[in-house]
């Protein structure tokens, strides 16, 4: 019997995520489908984790740049020297 490859099926990935597995299967192509599945299922923690995963936190080498303007450093603008 041949094993079925479900690594791209959002339903299969979602079931794996609910079990605490399959994090490596989440990618830019399926993250919004997985968020929708978590929302429909009422799984708020998994939905939040997926939203955090898709947030733009990469540097220019990893993909799109963050939308936040860089600061000069933590609290340097407000500290009196």
C-alpha contacts under 8 A as a table, 3 or more apart, distances in Angstrom:
res1	aa1	res2	aa2	distance
5	X	8	X	7.82
6	X	9	X	5.24
6	X	12	X	6.09
6	X	13	X	7.69
7	X	12	X	7.20
7	X	13	X	6.72
7	X	25	X	6.59
8	X	12	X	7.85
8	X	13	X	7.31
8	X	25	X	7.49
9	X	12	X	5.35
9	X	13	X	6.26
10	X	13	X	5.01
10	X	14	X	5.94
10	X	30	X	6.56
10	X	33	X	6.75
10	X	34	X	6.29
11	X	14	X	5.12
11	X	15	X	6.27
11	X	34	X	7.93
11	X	37	X	7.95
12	X	15	X	5.17
12	X	16	X	6.29
13	X	16	X	5.03
13	X	17	X	6.16
13	X	22	X	6.19
13	X	25	X	6.71
13	X	26	X	7.56
13	X	34	X	7.93
14	X	17	X	5.01
14	X	18	X	6.26
14	X	34	X	6.22
14	X	37	X	7.33
14	X	38	X	7.73
15	X	18	X	5.18
15	X	19	X	6.58
16	X	19	X	5.14
16	X	20	X	6.42
16	X	21	X	4.92
16	X	22	X	5.24
17	X	20	X	4.90
17	X	21	X	5.01
17	X	22	X	5.52
17	X	23	X	6.47
17	X	46	X	7.81
18	X	21	X	7.29
18	X	46	X	7.59
20	X	23	X	7.76
22	X	25	X	5.37
22	X	26	X	7.38
23	X	26	X	5.69
24	X	27	X	7.92
26	X	30	X	6.39
26	X	31	X	6.04
27	X	30	X	5.65
27	X	31	X	5.83
28	X	31	X	5.61
28	X	32	X	7.86
28	X	54	X	7.27
29	X	32	X	7.57
30	X	33	X	5.31
30	X	34	X	6.20
31	X	34	X	5.05
31	X	35	X	6.14
31	X	50	X	6.70
31	X	54	X	6.91
32	X	35	X	4.99
32	X	36	X	6.24
33	X	36	X	5.11
33	X	37	X	6.27
34	X	37	X	5.01
34	X	38	X	6.19
34	X	47	X	7.88
34	X	50	X	7.47
35	X	38	X	5.15
35	X	39	X	6.12
35	X	46	X	7.90
35	X	47	X	5.25
35	X	50	X	6.10
35	X	51	X	6.97
36	X	39	X	5.01
36	X	40	X	6.13
36	X	47	X	7.90
37	X	40	X	5.11
37	X	41	X	6.06
38	X	41	X	5.02
38	X	42	X	6.01
38	X	43	X	5.08
38	X	44	X	6.91
38	X	46	X	6.33
38	X	47	X	5.20
39	X	42	X	5.09
39	X	43	X	6.20
39	X	44	X	6.77
39	X	47	X	6.21
40	X	43	X	7.85
43	X	46	X	5.64
43	X	47	X	6.21
44	X	47	X	4.98
44	X	48	X	6.07
45	X	48	X	5.15
45	X	49	X	6.20
46	X	49	X	5.05
46	X	50	X	6.15
47	X	50	X	5.21
47	X	51	X	6.21
48	X	51	X	5.06
48	X	52	X	6.17
49	X	52	X	5.09
49	X	53	X	6.14
50	X	53	X	4.88
50	X	54	X	6.36
51	X	54	X	5.30
51	X	55	X	6.30
52	X	55	X	5.15
56	X	64	X	7.02
56	X	65	X	6.93
56	X	66	X	5.15
56	X	67	X	7.24
57	X	65	X	7.50
57	X	66	X	5.64
58	X	61	X	7.72
58	X	62	X	5.63
58	X	63	X	6.32
58	X	64	X	6.82
58	X	65	X	6.29
58	X	66	X	6.53
59	X	62	X	5.57
59	X	63	X	6.69
59	X	64	X	7.24
59	X	65	X	5.71
59	X	66	X	7.17
60	X	63	X	5.54
60	X	64	X	6.08
60	X	65	X	5.28
66	X	69	X	7.96
71	X	74	X	7.49
72	X	76	X	6.69
72	X	77	X	7.52
73	X	76	X	5.62
73	X	77	X	7.94
75	X	78	X	5.42
75	X	79	X	6.24
76	X	79	X	5.53
